[in-house]
Each structure stands twice: as structure tokens, then as C-alpha cells.
Amino acid sequence: MNGTKAKKFRLTDWLLEGILLILIVVFSIIANNFLTIGNLWNIVRSISFKGIIACFVTMVIVAGEMDLSVGSTVALAGVITAIVNKTLVGFGMNSTLGCIIGMIITLIISGCLGYMMSIFVTKLTVPSFIVTLAGMQIFKGCALIIANGFPIQGYPKWFKFLGSGYVGPVPFPAIVFIILLCITWFIMRHTPFGRSIYAIGSNREAAKLSGINVNGIRTTIFVLTSISAGLAGILVSAQLNSGSPNVGASYEMDVISSVIIGGASLSGGSGTIKGTLIGCIFLGVILNAMTLLGISDYWQYVIRGSLILFAVFLNTMVRGRLRSKGL
């Protein structure tokens, strides 16, 4: 990453961090219970489910691609885990073992879904926006068909810990999020694989000519993103204590919003894991405050869309300032 891009990221991060701090102060004044320990942990938990996916969607967007299927993958993952567990228990297997096998099968299927979509993108040269848009519809339909439109229950008691439990004061999903955050930060910042993602997003042809396995890396990030959505689906189903085909709605929009708010460019080549973390916190704080203030869901959609426009404007403004100074 060159100095200009690094400087742009720092400027964007500082602006977002400053705005986020101001919002926290304002919400702590006007929203009852916003600054309580319990509510702050609720915010951490709520952003963790989507943040797990956002870490890998950052890779996808930096590479100049798009994945709109993650929300439907979340729903399908929860349903698969539940139906496999229920089926195995019906054959006499212990519920704990059935649940573990269900989770493993879910992650494998999630990875296969990402691989299948990557084939259309890399081999058949279909735009990832179209492929994952189709995937969003197909996976959602599959979840509804498997579950017949209703939540599937029957998990063992310990399973709920994965979505609602705590390790000390920290929600378990937040621990998973932090671990993946550190791993993806290290990959993007300090490995040839991460540098290759930036190169592909900046100029795919140049990256190919420099010896980078462009299609292999694009395939890998789609697979990893689908697995992360599958993992998030397992955690969400654990929180709900059921596999519901109706979860995951708008997840893809919230995840992409977090990445864009964090400074990533939809044209590829720019974006950081740190920026995505800021974007997740930014969006999580605002959504939580709107709920506490009793703002209707209709207006929340308006505000989410406005945030995306604001983020794009902010990035464009910073990029324009740097360009005008010859940086």
C-alpha cells in the first residue's frame, strides 16, 4: 500500500472516529440507558455477528468484487445445522454429537456455495454482483424449502452458549469476532496473500502479469466469505435456539455498509480491516441508539441508506483533497 492510500485511510479513520465519539456523547445524553454496561455489551454482541462476515467481505470488496449472498447464507446455515441435528437425533444419535456434526457439515456446505459462485465469476466471467444476487435468492429459497418456512428446534442446552453465552463479561460471539478480526488484519497487512488482494483490486491485469494467481485468490476469498457467513449463521441460530429461514434479512446491506463506511472503495484496491471495525461500531451504535429512541424501522432504513451516501461522499472528498495537493 502506497503512502497516498495510507494517508487517505488515516484521514478517513480520524474523521469517522471523531464523528463516532461525538455521536456516543450525544446518544448518552438523549437516549436513556445507552451508556450502561449492559447496553454496551449488547452493542458489542450485535455487531459481532455481522462483523464476523464483514472481515471477509472487506477482502471481497478490496479485490473489486461483491457478495450479496451472505445474508441468505446465514439463514441457510442455521437451517442446515438444525435439520442435520434433528435428523441424526431421530436416528438415535446423541444430540451433542448431532449438533457438532451439523455445524461441521454447515461450514463445509457454506464453503462449497462460495466455491460454486466463484466458478461463475472466475471461469464464466459473470460479474460477482449478478452471481451473488442470484445466490441470495437461491440460498434463501433453499432455507425456506428445507425448513418449510418455520424455525427448526431441538438443539442441546449447551448450544445456546455459542450465541448468548459469556466468557467473563465478554459475549462469546464477540470473542469469535475479535479472533477473526486479528487474523484478517494480519493477513491483509502482513502477508503476500493480502498484498495480492490489493493488487487485484487496483489492477487485475497488472496483477496477473506480475505472476499473481488472480483467479485462485478470488476463489479463496469467496470461499472464506461464505464460510464466515455460515459461522455467523450457526452463532445466530444458537442465540435464537432454533434454525430459522427468516434470519439474515438485510445482513448483506449492513455488512457492506460497514465496509464502505470504514473507507473501502467499491471499485476495489482500497480498504482496511481497521476501517471495517470502525464501520461496524459506527453502524451498531447508531442502530442501537435509534432503537432506544423508539425510531421506527421505516426511518431506520432511510438513515442506513444516508450513511452509505455519507461514507462515499467522505471518501470522495478526502481522495479529492489529496489529489488536489498532488499526493
N, C-alpha and C positions, 0 to 999 in steps of 0.2 A: 504494500500500500504506500503510495507516494505521500509527500508532505502536504500537498494541497488537500487530498482526500482526508488525511488525518486531521488537518486543521479544521476542515468543514465539519467532521464528526464532533470535534471538541466544541466548536461553536454551537452546533445543534444541541448537543448534550447539555451544555451550560444553560442555554435558553430554556430547554424543557425542564431541567432540574429547578431552575428559578421559578418557572410558572407552576410546577408541581408543588413547590414549597409554599407559594402564595395560596394555591388552592387548598392545601391542607390547613393553613391558618384560617382561611375564610370558612371552610366547612366545619372546622372545630368550633367556630363561633355560632354559625347559623343552624347547624344540624345537631340535634340532641344525640348524645351517646356516640358521636363519630370518633372522638379521640379516646374512647375507653379501650382497655386492653383486649377485652372480648371482641369488640368490633374490628380492631386492627388485625387480630388473628383471623377473623372471618374474611377480611380482605385478602390476607396472605393465602388462605386456603382457596378462595375463589379464583385468584389469578394463577394458582399453581396448575390447575387442570389445563387451562388454555396455554399457560406458559410453557409447559412440557412440549406442546406441539409447536409453539412459536419459536422455540430454539432451533428446530429443524426447518421450519418454514422460512426462517431467515436465510438458511443455506439455499433453499429453492429460489427465493427472490433475488439474492445476490447473484445467483447463476443466471438470472434473466428469465426464470421460469415462473409458473404459478401453480398452486394446488388448491382447488376449491372443494376437494372431496373430503377434507379432514373431518368436518362436522358429521357427515354421514358415516364415515369410518368409525367415529366414536360410538354412534348408535349401534352399528352392526357389530362392533367388538363386544359391547355389553351383552347383546342378544346371543352371540355365539358362545361366550363364556357361560351364560346362564343355561342355554339349551344343551350344551355338552355336559355340564354338571348334572342337570336334571335327567338326561338320558342315561348317563353312567350310573347314577344313583338308582334309577329304575331297573337297571340290570344287577343291582345288588352291591355296587361298589361303595366304599366309604365316601361320604360327602366331601371330606377334606381332600382326599386324593382326586376325586372327580373334579373338584374346583381347580386344583393345581393343573391337572391335565387340560381343563378347559382354558385356563389362562395361557398355557404354552401353545395350544392349538390356535388360539385367538391371535397371538403375536405372529405365528408362522403365516396364518392366512392374511393378516394385515400386511406383512412384508410381501406376500405374493401379489396382493392387489396393487401395491406400489410398483412392483416389477412389471405387471401387465400393463399398467398405464405408461410406464417408461418405454415399453416397446413401441407403443403408438407414437410417442414423442420422438424417440431417437431413431427408430428404424423406418417408420412410415411418415416421419416428419409432419405429424399433425400437431398444431400448436397446443401447448400444455393447457392453456386456458380452456380449449374445447374438450380435450381429453378428460380433464378433471371435472369439468362441468357435467359431462356425461356420467363420469364416475359418481359424482354427488347424487345424481338421480338414481342410478342403478343400485348403489350401495344402500341408499335409503329405502328403496323398494324391496331389496332383499331382506333388510331388517324387519320391515313390516310383514312380509310374507312369512318369514321364519317364526316370528312372534305372534302372527295372526292379529297384529295391531294392538296387543295387550302386553303389559310387563310380565316377564317370566321370573318367578320367585323360587326360593328353595336353597339359598346359599347357607353354608355353615356360619355359626355365630362369629367366628374369628375374622371372617372375610370383611365384615363391616369396618374393621380397624383400618384397612387399606385406604378407605375413603374418608372416614370420620375420626380415626384414632389420633392420638398424640404421642410423641416421644418427648417426655418432659412437657414443656409448654408449647412445643412446635408441632403443628399438624403434620401427619405423616406425608400427605401429598406434597407439602412444601419441602420436605427433605428430599423427595424424589426430584422435584423441580430444581433445587439447588445443586444436586449432584449432576444432573444433565446440563444445567447452566454452565457449571465449571468445565465439564467435558467438552461441550460445544465451543465455549470460549477458547479453550486451549487449542482445539482443532483449527478453528478459524484464524487464530492469532499466531500459532507457532508450528504449524505442520505444512508440508508440501501440499497435502490434500486441500487444506483451507486456502492456501495461496492460489491453487489451481481453480477453485470455485470463483475467486475474484477475477482471475484471468479470463475464465469462460464468460462471465457476465460482462466484462469490459469489452472483449472482442473474441468471439468464438472462433473465427477463422485463424486469427493470430495465435490463439491458444493451441489450436490443432497443429499449426505449422511448427510450433515450438516443441512439439512432441508430447503434449498433454493428451491423455486418453479422455477426450471430451465426452463421448457417449457413455463410457464406463462411469465417470464421475456423476453425470446427470442421472444415470440409472441408480447409482448408490444413494444419492440424496432423496430421490423419490421413494425408494425402499425404506430408508431411515425415517422419513417423514410419516409414511403410512404406519410403520411400527410404533412411532411415538403417539400417533392418534389412537392406535389400538391399545397402547398402555394407558393413555388418558381415559379411554372408554372403559377399561377394567376398573380404574380408580373411581370413575363416576358411578358405575354400576354398584361398586362396593358402598359408596356413600348412600345411594338410593336403596341398597339391599335388594336390587332387582335389575334384570336386564330389560331396559325399556327401549323400544324402537323410536320413541319420540324425543329422546335427549339429543344433544348436539346441535340443535337448531341455532343458527347464526354463529356457531363456533368459528366457522371459516372466516366470517366477516370480522369477528372480534380479534382473531389471531392475526389476520392480515393487517387490520387496523393498528394493532400493537407494533408490528414490524415496521409499518410505514411511519407511524408516529415517532418511532425510535430512530428514524433517519434513513431507512433503506430506500433505494430508488427502484421503482417498478421496471425501469429499463435495464437494471442489473449493474453489477460492478461495484456497488456501494451498500454498506450496511454493517452493523456490528451487533454482537450478542449483548454487549452492554447497553446499546441503544434500545434493543428489543426489551430488555429488562425494564428500562425506564418507561418504554411504551406500555408494557403490561401493568406496571404500577400506576401510571398516569390514567389509563383506561379503567382499571379496577377501582381506583379512588373515586373517580367521577361517577361510575355506575353505582357504587355503594352509597355515595352521598345523595344521588338522585333518588334512590330507594328510600333512604332515611327521611328525605324531604317530601316524600309522597308524590314525586313527579310521575305522571302516567307513562306507561310503556310506549305510547304513541310518540310522546315528546322525546323519550329516550332514543328512539330510532333517529329522530331529527338531529339530536345532539351528537350521536355517534357519527353520522354522516358528515356533520360540520367539523368534527375533529379530524377526519381524514383530509378534508379540504384544507384545514388549518395546517396540518402537518406537511402536506405537499407545498403549500404556499411558503411555509417556514424554510423548508429545504431549498426551494427555488430561490428564495430571497438570499439565503446565505451563499448559495452557489453563485448567484449573480454578483454579489458583493465581492467575493473572492476573484471572480473573473475580471471584474472592473479594475481590480488592483493588480491584475496581471499575475495572480497566484495560481 
